[in-house]
Amino acid sequence: MPTAKNFDWEQLKVDSNLSANEELLNRFKTDDSIVVYCGSGVTASPLYALC
């Protein structure tokens, strides 16, 4: 996909919680239109929840 960016949701795990970290916040602006995807939707779900 043109202009696609890869971001592994496992980078957001802190203990047993998900948290937007500095890398995520620096890489994407809060007003960006973001589409998350993966083969089944399972690994895209945590990113969607934080966007």
PQR file with spaces between the fields and no chain letter, atoms N, CA, C, O and H, PARSE charges and radii, in Angstrom:
ATOM       1  N    MET     1       0.846   -1.171    0.000 -0.4000 1.5000
ATOM       2  CA   MET     1       0.000    0.000    0.000 -0.0000 2.0000
ATOM       3  C    MET     1       0.892    1.235    0.000  0.5500 1.7000
ATOM       4  O    MET     1       1.771    1.374    0.851 -0.5500 1.4000
ATOM       5  N    PRO     2       0.665    2.123   -0.949 -0.5600 1.5000
ATOM       6  CA   PRO     2       1.468    3.354   -0.983  0.2800 2.0000
ATOM       7  C    PRO     2       1.283    4.167    0.298  0.5500 1.7000
ATOM       8  O    PRO     2       0.174    4.255    0.826 -0.5500 1.4000
ATOM       9  N    THR     3       2.322    4.734    0.775 -0.4000 1.5000
ATOM      10  CA   THR     3       2.397    5.583    1.979 -0.0000 2.0000
ATOM      11  C    THR     3       2.085    4.839    3.278  0.5500 1.7000
ATOM      12  O    THR     3       1.938    5.473    4.323 -0.5500 1.4000
ATOM      13  H    THR     3       3.223    4.663    0.347  0.4000 1.0000
ATOM      14  N    ALA     4       1.981    3.514    3.235 -0.4000 1.5000
ATOM      15  CA   ALA     4       1.693    2.744    4.452 -0.0000 2.0000
ATOM      16  C    ALA     4       2.872    2.825    5.414  0.5500 1.7000
ATOM      17  O    ALA     4       4.028    2.896    4.996 -0.5500 1.4000
ATOM      18  H    ALA     4       2.100    2.999    2.386  0.4000 1.0000
ATOM      19  N    LYS     5       2.564    2.813    6.698 -0.4000 1.5000
ATOM      20  CA   LYS     5       3.578    2.807    7.749 -0.0000 2.0000
ATOM      21  C    LYS     5       3.326    1.588    8.622  0.5500 1.7000
ATOM      22  O    LYS     5       2.184    1.284    8.967 -0.5500 1.4000
ATOM      23  H    LYS     5       1.626    2.756    7.037  0.4000 1.0000
ATOM      24  N    ASN     6       4.387    0.901    8.971 -0.4000 1.5000
ATOM      25  CA   ASN     6       4.267   -0.271    9.820 -0.0000 2.0000
ATOM      26  C    ASN     6       4.521    0.122   11.269  0.5500 1.7000
ATOM      27  O    ASN     6       5.486    0.827   11.567 -0.5500 1.4000
ATOM      28  H    ASN     6       5.315    1.148    8.691  0.4000 1.0000
ATOM      29  N    PHE     7       3.663   -0.330   12.160 -0.4000 1.5000
ATOM      30  CA   PHE     7       3.872   -0.102   13.587 -0.0000 2.0000
ATOM      31  C    PHE     7       3.377   -1.332   14.321  0.5500 1.7000
ATOM      32  O    PHE     7       2.189   -1.651   14.281 -0.5500 1.4000
ATOM      33  H    PHE     7       2.879   -0.903   11.919  0.4000 1.0000
ATOM      34  N    ASP     8       4.273   -2.011   14.980 -0.4000 1.5000
ATOM      35  CA   ASP     8       3.948   -3.232   15.705 -0.0000 2.0000
ATOM      36  C    ASP     8       3.280   -2.887   17.033  0.5500 1.7000
ATOM      37  O    ASP     8       3.874   -2.212   17.873 -0.5500 1.4000
ATOM      38  H    ASP     8       5.238   -1.752   15.013  0.4000 1.0000
ATOM      39  N    TRP     9       2.068   -3.343   17.219 -0.4000 1.5000
ATOM      40  CA   TRP     9       1.301   -3.010   18.422 -0.0000 2.0000
ATOM      41  C    TRP     9       1.977   -3.497   19.692  0.5500 1.7000
ATOM      42  O    TRP     9       1.720   -2.952   20.765 -0.5500 1.4000
ATOM      43  H    TRP     9       1.585   -3.892   16.536  0.4000 1.0000
ATOM      44  N    GLU    10       2.831   -4.506   19.603 -0.4000 1.5000
ATOM      45  CA   GLU    10       3.487   -5.030   20.802 -0.0000 2.0000
ATOM      46  C    GLU    10       4.419   -3.996   21.425  0.5500 1.7000
ATOM      47  O    GLU    10       4.783   -4.116   22.594 -0.5500 1.4000
ATOM      48  H    GLU    10       3.040   -4.949   18.731  0.4000 1.0000
ATOM      49  N    GLN    11       4.807   -2.979   20.654 -0.4000 1.5000
ATOM      50  CA   GLN    11       5.628   -1.901   21.199 -0.0000 2.0000
ATOM      51  C    GLN    11       4.849   -1.056   22.204  0.5500 1.7000
ATOM      52  O    GLN    11       5.437   -0.255   22.930 -0.5500 1.4000
ATOM      53  H    GLN    11       4.511   -2.881   19.704  0.4000 1.0000
ATOM      54  N    LEU    12       3.543   -1.231   22.249 -0.4000 1.5000
ATOM      55  CA   LEU    12       2.681   -0.420   23.116 -0.0000 2.0000
ATOM      56  C    LEU    12       2.343   -1.106   24.435  0.5500 1.7000
ATOM      57  O    LEU    12       1.646   -0.532   25.272 -0.5500 1.4000
ATOM      58  H    LEU    12       3.065   -1.882   21.659  0.4000 1.0000
ATOM      59  N    LYS    13       2.832   -2.332   24.626 -0.4000 1.5000
ATOM      60  CA   LYS    13       2.526   -3.059   25.853 -0.0000 2.0000
ATOM      61  C    LYS    13       3.395   -2.561   27.003  0.5500 1.7000
ATOM      62  O    LYS    13       4.620   -2.492   26.903 -0.5500 1.4000
ATOM      63  H    LYS    13       3.398   -2.798   23.946  0.4000 1.0000
ATOM      64  N    VAL    14       2.727   -2.219   28.086 -0.4000 1.5000
ATOM      65  CA   VAL    14       3.395   -1.851   29.327 -0.0000 2.0000
ATOM      66  C    VAL    14       2.754   -2.712   30.400  0.5500 1.7000
ATOM      67  O    VAL    14       1.597   -2.504   30.765 -0.5500 1.4000
ATOM      68  H    VAL    14       1.732   -2.274   28.167  0.4000 1.0000
ATOM      69  N    ASP    15       3.510   -3.682   30.904 -0.4000 1.5000
ATOM      70  CA   ASP    15       2.971   -4.708   31.794 -0.0000 2.0000
ATOM      71  C    ASP    15       1.825   -5.407   31.060  0.5500 1.7000
ATOM      72  O    ASP    15       2.060   -6.022   30.020 -0.5500 1.4000
ATOM      73  H    ASP    15       4.450   -3.851   30.608  0.4000 1.0000
ATOM      74  N    SER    16       0.610   -5.332   31.562 -0.4000 1.5000
ATOM      75  CA   SER    16      -0.519   -5.973   30.877 -0.0000 2.0000
ATOM      76  C    SER    16      -1.459   -4.940   30.254  0.5500 1.7000
ATOM      77  O    SER    16      -2.606   -5.256   29.937 -0.5500 1.4000
ATOM      78  H    SER    16       0.419   -4.832   32.407  0.4000 1.0000
ATOM      79  N    ASN    17      -0.980   -3.717   30.077 -0.4000 1.5000
ATOM      80  CA   ASN    17      -1.793   -2.632   29.519 -0.0000 2.0000
ATOM      81  C    ASN    17      -1.217   -2.145   28.197  0.5500 1.7000
ATOM      82  O    ASN    17      -0.041   -2.355   27.897 -0.5500 1.4000
ATOM      83  H    ASN    17      -0.048   -3.460   30.334  0.4000 1.0000
ATOM      84  N    LEU    18      -2.066   -1.493   27.414 -0.4000 1.5000
ATOM      85  CA   LEU    18      -1.613   -0.816   26.202 -0.0000 2.0000
ATOM      86  C    LEU    18      -1.541    0.670   26.486  0.5500 1.7000
ATOM      87  O    LEU    18      -2.431    1.239   27.119 -0.5500 1.4000
ATOM      88  H    LEU    18      -3.021   -1.323   27.657  0.4000 1.0000
ATOM      89  N    SER    19      -0.481    1.288   26.017 -0.4000 1.5000
ATOM      90  CA   SER    19      -0.308    2.712   26.247 -0.0000 2.0000
ATOM      91  C    SER    19       0.383    3.333   25.044  0.5500 1.7000
ATOM      92  O    SER    19       1.378    2.802   24.552 -0.5500 1.4000
ATOM      93  H    SER    19       0.242    0.826   25.503  0.4000 1.0000
ATOM      94  N    ALA    20      -0.140    4.449   24.575 -0.4000 1.5000
ATOM      95  CA   ALA    20       0.499    5.170   23.476 -0.0000 2.0000
ATOM      96  C    ALA    20       1.846    5.674   23.974  0.5500 1.7000
ATOM      97  O    ALA    20       1.917    6.412   24.957 -0.5500 1.4000
ATOM      98  H    ALA    20      -0.949    4.880   24.975  0.4000 1.0000
ATOM      99  N    ASN    21       2.911    5.272   23.292 -0.4000 1.5000
ATOM     100  CA   ASN    21       4.239    5.688   23.731 -0.0000 2.0000
ATOM     101  C    ASN    21       4.728    6.864   22.888  0.5500 1.7000
ATOM     102  O    ASN    21       4.055    7.304   21.955 -0.5500 1.4000
ATOM     103  H    ASN    21       2.854    4.672   22.494  0.4000 1.0000
ATOM     104  N    GLU    22       5.895    7.353   23.232 -0.4000 1.5000
ATOM     105  CA   GLU    22       6.437    8.534   22.547 -0.0000 2.0000
ATOM     106  C    GLU    22       6.671    8.264   21.062  0.5500 1.7000
ATOM     107  O    GLU    22       6.438    9.142   20.231 -0.5500 1.4000
ATOM     108  H    GLU    22       6.442    6.996   23.989  0.4000 1.0000
ATOM     109  N    GLU    23       7.127    7.062   20.721 -0.4000 1.5000
ATOM     110  CA   GLU    23       7.371    6.743   19.311 -0.0000 2.0000
ATOM     111  C    GLU    23       6.082    6.823   18.505  0.5500 1.7000
ATOM     112  O    GLU    23       6.077    7.375   17.404 -0.5500 1.4000
ATOM     113  H    GLU    23       7.317    6.348   21.396  0.4000 1.0000
ATOM     114  N    LEU    24       4.994    6.281   19.034 -0.4000 1.5000
ATOM     115  CA   LEU    24       3.704    6.340   18.345 -0.0000 2.0000
ATOM     116  C    LEU    24       3.242    7.783   18.195  0.5500 1.7000
ATOM     117  O    LEU    24       2.816    8.195   17.115 -0.5500 1.4000
ATOM     118  H    LEU    24       4.999    5.833   19.928  0.4000 1.0000
ATOM     119  N    LEU    25       3.324    8.544   19.269 -0.4000 1.5000
ATOM     120  CA   LEU    25       2.862    9.933   19.242 -0.0000 2.0000
ATOM     121  C    LEU    25       3.709   10.811   18.323  0.5500 1.7000
ATOM     122  O    LEU    25       3.193   11.762   17.736 -0.5500 1.4000
ATOM     123  H    LEU    25       3.670    8.209   20.146  0.4000 1.0000
ATOM     124  N    ASN    26       5.000   10.509   18.190 -0.4000 1.5000
ATOM     125  CA   ASN    26       5.868   11.282   17.300 -0.0000 2.0000
ATOM     126  C    ASN    26       5.681   10.895   15.841  0.5500 1.7000
ATOM     127  O    ASN    26       5.878   11.717   14.946 -0.5500 1.4000
ATOM     128  H    ASN    26       5.420    9.737   18.667  0.4000 1.0000
ATOM     129  N    ARG    27       5.306    9.662   15.605 -0.4000 1.5000
ATOM     130  CA   ARG    27       5.203    9.156   14.235 -0.0000 2.0000
ATOM     131  C    ARG    27       3.893    9.548   13.565  0.5500 1.7000
ATOM     132  O    ARG    27       3.843    9.697   12.344 -0.5500 1.4000
ATOM     133  H    ARG    27       5.146    8.994   16.332  0.4000 1.0000
ATOM     134  N    PHE    28       2.837    9.715   14.346 -0.4000 1.5000
ATOM     135  CA   PHE    28       1.519   10.031   13.804 -0.0000 2.0000
ATOM     136  C    PHE    28       0.966   11.257   14.514  0.5500 1.7000
ATOM     137  O    PHE    28       1.071   11.383   15.734 -0.5500 1.4000
ATOM     138  H    PHE    28       2.877    9.593   15.338  0.4000 1.0000
ATOM     139  N    LYS    29       0.384   12.145   13.747 -0.4000 1.5000
ATOM     140  CA   LYS    29      -0.247   13.330   14.325 -0.0000 2.0000
ATOM     141  C    LYS    29      -1.666   12.983   14.753  0.5500 1.7000
ATOM     142  O    LYS    29      -2.294   12.098   14.172 -0.5500 1.4000
ATOM     143  H    LYS    29       0.299   12.042   12.756  0.4000 1.0000
ATOM     144  N    THR    30      -2.167   13.669   15.756 -0.4000 1.5000
ATOM     145  CA   THR    30      -3.503   13.364   16.276 -0.0000 2.0000
ATOM     146  C    THR    30      -4.602   13.640   15.260  0.5500 1.7000
ATOM     147  O    THR    30      -5.685   13.063   15.357 -0.5500 1.4000
ATOM     148  H    THR    30      -1.658   14.389   16.228  0.4000 1.0000
ATOM     149  N    ASP    31      -4.348   14.509   14.290 -0.4000 1.5000
ATOM     150  CA   ASP    31      -5.380   14.789   13.282 -0.0000 2.0000
ATOM     151  C    ASP    31      -5.169   14.002   11.981  0.5500 1.7000
ATOM     152  O    ASP    31      -5.871   14.243   10.998 -0.5500 1.4000
ATOM     153  H    ASP    31      -3.468   14.978   14.211  0.4000 1.0000
ATOM     154  N    ASP    32      -4.209   13.064   11.966 -0.4000 1.5000
ATOM     155  CA   ASP    32      -4.009   12.197   10.799 -0.0000 2.0000
ATOM     156  C    ASP    32      -5.189   11.248   10.639  0.5500 1.7000
ATOM     157  O    ASP    32      -5.755   10.781   11.627 -0.5500 1.4000
ATOM     158  H    ASP    32      -3.639   12.869   12.764  0.4000 1.0000
ATOM     159  N    SER    33      -5.556   10.968    9.402 -0.4000 1.5000
ATOM     160  CA   SER    33      -6.518    9.901    9.129 -0.0000 2.0000
ATOM     161  C    SER    33      -5.740    8.595    9.139  0.5500 1.7000
ATOM     162  O    SER    33      -4.790    8.428    8.375 -0.5500 1.4000
ATOM     163  H    SER    33      -5.096   11.347    8.599  0.4000 1.0000
ATOM     164  N    ILE    34      -6.135    7.686    9.986 -0.4000 1.5000
ATOM     165  CA   ILE    34      -5.394    6.438   10.158 -0.0000 2.0000
ATOM     166  C    ILE    34      -6.297    5.253    9.859  0.5500 1.7000
ATOM     167  O    ILE    34      -7.427    5.171   10.340 -0.5500 1.4000
ATOM     168  H    ILE    34      -6.907    7.821   10.607  0.4000 1.0000
ATOM     169  N    VAL    35      -5.774    4.341    9.057 -0.4000 1.5000
ATOM     170  CA   VAL    35      -6.440    3.073    8.776 -0.0000 2.0000
ATOM     171  C    VAL    35      -5.506    1.987    9.269  0.5500 1.7000
ATOM     172  O    VAL    35      -4.340    1.950    8.877 -0.5500 1.4000
ATOM     173  H    VAL    35      -4.856    4.408    8.667  0.4000 1.0000
ATOM     174  N    VAL    36      -5.995    1.106   10.120 -0.4000 1.5000
ATOM     175  CA   VAL    36      -5.175   -0.005   10.597 -0.0000 2.0000
ATOM     176  C    VAL    36      -5.659   -1.279    9.927  0.5500 1.7000
ATOM     177  O    VAL    36      -6.853   -1.455    9.686 -0.5500 1.4000
ATOM     178  H    VAL    36      -6.942    1.136   10.439  0.4000 1.0000
ATOM     179  N    TYR    37      -4.725   -2.157    9.634 -0.4000 1.5000
ATOM     180  CA   TYR    37      -5.102   -3.398    8.970 -0.0000 2.0000
ATOM     181  C    TYR    37      -4.093   -4.487    9.288  0.5500 1.7000
ATOM     182  O    TYR    37      -2.950   -4.221    9.661 -0.5500 1.4000
ATOM     183  H    TYR    37      -3.755   -2.014    9.830  0.4000 1.0000
ATOM     184  N    CYS    38      -4.543   -5.695    9.131 -0.4000 1.5000
ATOM     185  CA   CYS    38      -3.696   -6.880    9.219 -0.0000 2.0000
ATOM     186  C    CYS    38      -4.461   -8.001    8.525  0.5500 1.7000
ATOM     187  O    CYS    38      -5.552   -7.777    8.001 -0.5500 1.4000
ATOM     188  H    CYS    38      -5.471   -5.911    8.828  0.4000 1.0000
ATOM     189  N    GLY    39      -3.909   -9.179    8.519 -0.4000 1.5000
ATOM     190  CA   GLY    39      -4.551  -10.286    7.816 -0.0000 2.0000
ATOM     191  C    GLY    39      -5.907  -10.675    8.353  0.5500 1.7000
ATOM     192  O    GLY    39      -6.806  -11.006    7.579 -0.5500 1.4000
ATOM     193  H    GLY    39      -3.023   -9.362    8.945  0.4000 1.0000
ATOM     194  N    SER    40      -6.077  -10.641    9.674 -0.4000 1.5000
ATOM     195  CA   SER    40      -7.335  -11.102   10.269 -0.0000 2.0000
ATOM     196  C    SER    40      -8.049  -10.036   11.092  0.5500 1.7000
ATOM     197  O    SER    40      -9.225  -10.202   11.414 -0.5500 1.4000
ATOM     198  H    SER    40      -5.347  -10.372   10.302  0.4000 1.0000
ATOM     199  N    GLY    41      -7.372   -8.954   11.439 -0.4000 1.5000
ATOM     200  CA   GLY    41      -7.959   -7.914   12.274 -0.0000 2.0000
ATOM     201  C    GLY    41      -7.548   -8.005   13.721  0.5500 1.7000
ATOM     202  O    GLY    41      -7.746   -7.059   14.484 -0.5500 1.4000
ATOM     203  H    GLY    41      -6.416   -8.819   11.178  0.4000 1.0000
ATOM     204  N    VAL    42      -6.975   -9.134   14.115 -0.4000 1.5000
ATOM     205  CA   VAL    42      -6.610   -9.337   15.524 -0.0000 2.0000
ATOM     206  C    VAL    42      -5.485   -8.393   15.937  0.5500 1.7000
ATOM     207  O    VAL    42      -5.590   -7.737   16.973 -0.5500 1.4000
ATOM     208  H    VAL    42      -6.814   -9.902   13.495  0.4000 1.0000
ATOM     209  N    THR    43      -4.424   -8.311   15.162 -0.4000 1.5000
ATOM     210  CA   THR    43      -3.309   -7.449   15.559 -0.0000 2.0000
ATOM     211  C    THR    43      -3.577   -5.982   15.235  0.5500 1.7000
ATOM     212  O    THR    43      -2.886   -5.115   15.769 -0.5500 1.4000
ATOM     213  H    THR    43      -4.338   -8.844   14.321  0.4000 1.0000
ATOM     214  N    ALA    44      -4.534   -5.677   14.399 -0.4000 1.5000
ATOM     215  CA   ALA    44      -4.877   -4.277   14.114 -0.0000 2.0000
ATOM     216  C    ALA    44      -5.759   -3.682   15.213  0.5500 1.7000
ATOM     217  O    ALA    44      -5.778   -2.465   15.402 -0.5500 1.4000
ATOM     218  H    ALA    44      -5.095   -6.382   13.965  0.4000 1.0000
ATOM     219  N    SER    45      -6.476   -4.519   15.926 -0.4000 1.5000
ATOM     220  CA   SER    45      -7.419   -4.040   16.950 -0.0000 2.0000
ATOM     221  C    SER    45      -6.764   -3.189   18.038  0.5500 1.7000
ATOM     222  O    SER    45      -7.305   -2.132   18.365 -0.5500 1.4000
ATOM     223  H    SER    45      -6.460   -5.507   15.772  0.4000 1.0000
ATOM     224  N    PRO    46      -5.629   -3.591   18.617 -0.5600 1.5000
ATOM     225  CA   PRO    46      -5.017   -2.739   19.650  0.2800 2.0000
ATOM     226  C    PRO    46      -4.614   -1.363   19.124  0.5500 1.7000
ATOM     227  O    PRO    46      -4.749   -0.366   19.833 -0.5500 1.4000
ATOM     228  N    LEU    47      -4.123   -1.303   17.889 -0.4000 1.5000
ATOM     229  CA   LEU    47      -3.768   -0.004   17.319 -0.0000 2.0000
ATOM     230  C    LEU    47      -4.998    0.857   17.093  0.5500 1.7000
ATOM     231  O    LEU    47      -4.966    2.065   17.329 -0.5500 1.4000
ATOM     232  H    LEU    47      -4.013   -2.114   17.313  0.4000 1.0000
ATOM     233  N    TYR    48      -6.073    0.248   16.640 -0.4000 1.5000
ATOM     234  CA   TYR    48      -7.317    0.978   16.433 -0.0000 2.0000
ATOM     235  C    TYR    48      -7.806    1.564   17.758  0.5500 1.7000
ATOM     236  O    TYR    48      -8.279    2.700   17.803 -0.5500 1.4000
ATOM     237  H    TYR    48      -6.099   -0.733   16.449  0.4000 1.0000
ATOM     238  N    ALA    49      -7.693    0.796   18.818 -0.4000 1.5000
ATOM     239  CA   ALA    49      -8.177    1.241   20.125 -0.0000 2.0000
ATOM     240  C    ALA    49      -7.413    2.479   20.617  0.5500 1.7000
ATOM     241  O    ALA    49      -7.971    3.303   21.342 -0.5500 1.4000
ATOM     242  H    ALA    49      -7.310   -0.127   18.781  0.4000 1.0000
ATOM     243  N    LEU    50      -6.156    2.607   20.230 -0.4000 1.5000
ATOM     244  CA   LEU    50      -5.349    3.737   20.691 -0.0000 2.0000
ATOM     245  C    LEU    50      -5.372    4.930   19.756  0.5500 1.7000
ATOM     246  O    LEU    50      -4.898    6.006   20.121 -0.5500 1.4000
ATOM     247  H    LEU    50      -5.703    1.938   19.641  0.4000 1.0000
ATOM     248  N    CYS    51      -5.910    4.765   18.558 -0.4000 1.5000
ATOM     249  CA   CYS    51      -5.895    5.857   17.578 -0.0000 2.0000
ATOM     250  C    CYS    51      -7.003    6.805   17.805  0.5500 1.7000
ATOM     251  O    CYS    51      -7.138    7.784   17.071 -0.5500 1.4000
ATOM     252  H    CYS    51      -6.295    3.891   18.261  0.4000 1.0000
